[in-house]
Amino acid sequence: MRTFSLVGMAAQAEGRRLKAKATATATRMAFYAAAGVMGLAAFAMLHVLLFHVALLYFGPIVSALVVLVLDLVVAGILALLASRDTAPRAAMEAQAVRNVALQGAAQSAVAGFTTQAAPLMALAGIAVAALWPKLWGRRT
């Protein structure tokens, strides 16, 4: 009975932990969203600034073209960086540890079953050997 009580307490504690973690994650995501909006506003102002700086040296059409070309260059560089398919080393190590742990758990479960089932199998063998002649009508 104590085991079930402890398991229930552990489940309740895990529920509280997950709820607190979810709340913290939601708060963090809200701050990231606000930071993203402010970053977009700053990026827009950078475009306006670049346009006005280029306007000092060129006309309005060429200035807009300069900002466009700079945007395309930055977008191309970012696309090249994003297209690299490199799995982080930590992810590969974690996957290897997970695989080893799952194999160990499976082996442990099988070993635990056979260790606990061995005495029962021996007793069953003894019972069958003792009852075999009586079941088949032979006397030894």
N, C-alpha and C positions, 0 to 999 in steps of 0.2 A: 504494500500500500504506500509505503514511504517513497518508493521509486516513482510511482505515478504522480505523487504530490510534487516531487522534485522536477519531474518532466514538465508538469503543468506550470510550475514556477518559472522554469527555464523558457517555456513557450511565451509566457506573459512578458518576461523580461526582454525576450527577443522582439516581441511586438512593439514594446515601448521604445527599444533601441532603433528599430526600423522607422517608427513614426518620427522620432527626433531627427534621425538622419534625413528623412524625406523633407521635413520642415526646413532644416538647414540647407539642403540642396535647392529647395524652391526659393528661399531667400537669396541664395547665391546667384541663381539663374536670373532673378529679378534685377539684381545689381549688374550682372553681365549684360542684360538687355538694355538697361539704362546707359551703360558705358558704350554699348554698340551704337545707340542712337546719337550719343554725343560724338562718337568717332566719325559717324557719317556726316554730322554737321561740320566737324572740323575738316573733313575731306572735301566737302562742298566749298568751304571757305578757301581751302588751298587752291582749288580750281579757279575761283574768282581772283585770288591773288596772282596766280600764274598768268591768267588772262590779262590782268591789268599791267603786269610787268612786261609781258610780250607786247602789249599795246603801246608801251613807251617806245619800242624799237620798230614795230611793224604795224600794219593796218589791222582793222578788226577781223577781217576774214583770215589773214595769215596767223593772227594771234589765236583764233579759235582752232585753226589747223595745228598749230604748235601744241596746244593743250591736248587735242585729240591724239596726235602722234605719241606724246608722252604717256597718255593713258593706255594706248595700245601696246607700247613697249612694256610698261609695268604689268599689264594683263598677260602678255606673252611670257614674261619671266615667271609670274606667279603660276601660270598654267603648266610651264615646264617643271617647276618645283612640285606642284601637286601631282603630276603624272608619274613621278618616281614611286615605284612600288617596293618600298623597303620596309619589311616587317621589323618593328623594334626588337632589339635583342632581348629585352625584358619579357616581351610577349612570347617569344620562342622558348625562353627558359621556363616561363610559367607553364606553357603547354607541356613541356617535357616533364616537369615535376608533377603536373596533373595526371599525365599518362602513367607515370611510375606509381603514383599514389593509388590510382584506380586498379592497376594490376595487383598491387600489394593488398588492397582491400579485398579483391576477388579471391586471391590466394588465401588470405586470412580467413575469409568466410568459409571456404572449402575445407581448410585445415581445421577450423573450429568445429565444423559439422562432423567431420570424420573423427576427430578426437572425442567428441561427446557421444557420437553414435557407436564407436567401437565397443564399449562395454555392453551396450544393448544388443549389438549384433552377436557378441560372444555368448551372452545369456540366451539369446534366441537359438543359437547353434546348439548349446547344451540342452535346451528344452526339446528341440527337434530330435536330437540324438537319443534323448531319454524316452521320448514318446513315440518314436518311429516304429519300434516293434509292436507297440500296442495299437497304433493306427492301422497297421497292415496285418494284424492278427498273428504275428510271429512272436514267439517267446525266445528270449535269449538267456 
